[in-house]
Amino acid sequence: MGLRSIKEIYIIGHGPSSSHTMGPYFATQKIIEKYKNYNIKNIIVTLYGSLALTGKGHLTDAIIDLGT
């Protein structure tokens, strides 16, 4: 297989903290894919833990909106 580039190992995401943006972004994508055949107009998202405490500062809210 050989050596891999660091860019292949790590995903650099949006915002100042990729852990607070890429996880919520991928979760948003999975939810949208799962329910794509339903006529859903709105989704309410509740953040917990560190995502709730730093969400706006780390752009978590913006990335969830971007994912939709």
One Martini backbone bead per residue (centre of mass of N, CA, C, O) as a GRO file, in nm:
protein
   68
    1MET     BB    1   0.056   0.063  -0.019
    2GLY     BB    2   0.211   0.265   0.136
    3LEU     BB    3   0.241   0.583   0.166
    4ARG     BB    4   0.057   0.846   0.308
    5SER     BB    5  -0.100   1.123   0.304
    6ILE     BB    6  -0.211   1.352   0.529
    7LYS     BB    7  -0.467   1.425   0.347
    8GLU     BB    8  -0.582   1.124   0.369
    9ILE     BB    9  -0.615   1.107   0.686
   10TYR     BB   10  -0.703   1.409   0.703
   11ILE     BB   11  -0.973   1.628   0.761
   12ILE     BB   12  -1.029   1.949   0.656
   13GLY     BB   13  -1.233   2.182   0.786
   14HIS     BB   14  -1.447   2.390   0.907
   15GLY     BB   15  -1.332   2.615   1.091
   16PRO     BB   16  -1.157   2.610   1.404
   17SER     BB   17  -1.313   2.311   1.442
   18SER     BB   18  -1.345   2.013   1.295
   19SER     BB   19  -1.496   1.850   1.525
   20HIS     BB   20  -1.744   2.078   1.512
   21THR     BB   21  -1.813   2.017   1.188
   22MET     BB   22  -1.782   1.732   1.052
   23GLY     BB   23  -1.973   1.563   1.220
   24PRO     BB   24  -2.234   1.731   1.173
   25TYR     BB   25  -2.219   1.718   0.866
   26PHE     BB   26  -2.236   1.406   0.834
   27ALA     BB   27  -2.500   1.376   0.991
   28THR     BB   28  -2.671   1.547   0.803
   29GLN     BB   29  -2.627   1.374   0.549
   30LYS     BB   30  -2.750   1.109   0.664
   31ILE     BB   31  -3.032   1.217   0.724
   32ILE     BB   32  -3.103   1.314   0.441
   33GLU     BB   33  -3.067   1.038   0.304
   34LYS     BB   34  -3.272   0.872   0.478
   35TYR     BB   35  -3.519   1.115   0.423
   36LYS     BB   36  -3.554   1.190   0.107
   37ASN     BB   37  -3.863   1.055   0.064
   38TYR     BB   38  -3.959   1.280   0.238
   39ASN     BB   39  -4.171   1.564   0.340
   40ILE     BB   40  -3.937   1.763   0.460
   41LYS     BB   41  -3.897   2.102   0.591
   42ASN     BB   42  -3.803   2.048   0.899
   43ILE     BB   43  -3.527   2.070   1.138
   44ILE     BB   44  -3.443   1.993   1.469
   45VAL     BB   45  -3.155   2.097   1.653
   46THR     BB   46  -2.970   1.943   1.925
   47LEU     BB   47  -2.714   2.036   2.128
   48TYR     BB   48  -2.442   1.879   2.303
   49GLY     BB   49  -2.216   1.965   2.501
   50SER     BB   50  -1.960   2.102   2.331
   51LEU     BB   51  -2.148   2.188   2.101
   52ALA     BB   52  -2.328   2.372   2.280
   53LEU     BB   53  -2.094   2.556   2.402
   54THR     BB   54  -1.940   2.610   2.087
   55GLY     BB   55  -2.107   2.626   1.823
   56LYS     BB   56  -2.085   2.926   1.718
   57GLY     BB   57  -1.770   2.958   1.749
   58HIS     BB   58  -1.732   2.680   1.553
   59LEU     BB   59  -1.972   2.666   1.328
   60THR     BB   60  -2.196   2.446   1.366
   61ASP     BB   61  -2.452   2.587   1.264
   62ALA     BB   62  -2.348   2.646   0.975
   63ILE     BB   63  -2.286   2.349   0.886
   64ILE     BB   64  -2.574   2.247   0.911
   65ASP     BB   65  -2.692   2.440   0.702
   66LEU     BB   66  -2.501   2.350   0.470
   67GLY     BB   67  -2.595   2.039   0.473
   68THR     BB   68  -2.896   2.118   0.360
   0.00000   0.00000   0.00000
